[in-house]
Amino acid sequence: MSGQLEAPDGPMWRHSLDAEVHAAKTAIAVRLRHIRQHHPEGPFSLAKLAERAGVSKRTLASAESAEGTNLTIETLVKVTHSLGIARWAYLLDEEVFQQVNAELETIKELRRRRVQSVALRASHSAAVSTGQLSKLLTGIIDAAAQARDSLRGAPPTAGEQQHVSGPRPAATTE
């Protein structure tokens, strides 16, 4: 009868499980290479990331290899934590991977534009997603850059002129 589940020890089940394990190892390898190359503080060599995470370079190299390796939960958590990523599922879950990468790109852009600090406050009644905040911040940064660029070369206002050259002398009536 089709549609029935095969016993967990059957050959098709084993093949499917092997394929899933291989797919997971491949995804971890791709994500690990990606974060090493695209982290805002990177790129990181295998040796540098291993040092930061407190794991062996060999373990990371094996994880990035075509065959992959069976990383422990401890290693996954150490690697993500060492990179400032609080969501250890980053290396396991595609949605988390995409969300964190969007956040890291925003951080890179803020650093590139020399933004020193940004304070955000969200109330419980107006919860905003990280993606929405990222778009909002990017829009603010772009608007500020456009304003700065449009003001370059413009003559100073009276207030700016007074600030630069001091108070203007009083007009005399002669």
Secondary structure, DSSP 8 states (H G I E B T S, - for coil): -TT----TTSHHHHHHHHHHHHHHHHHHHHHHHHHHHH-TT----HHHHHHHHTS-HHHHHHHHSSS-----HHHHHHHHHHTT-S-GGGGT-HHHHHHHHHHHHHHHHHHHTT---------GGG---HHHHHHHHHHHHHHHHHHHHHHTT----HHHHHHHH-S-------
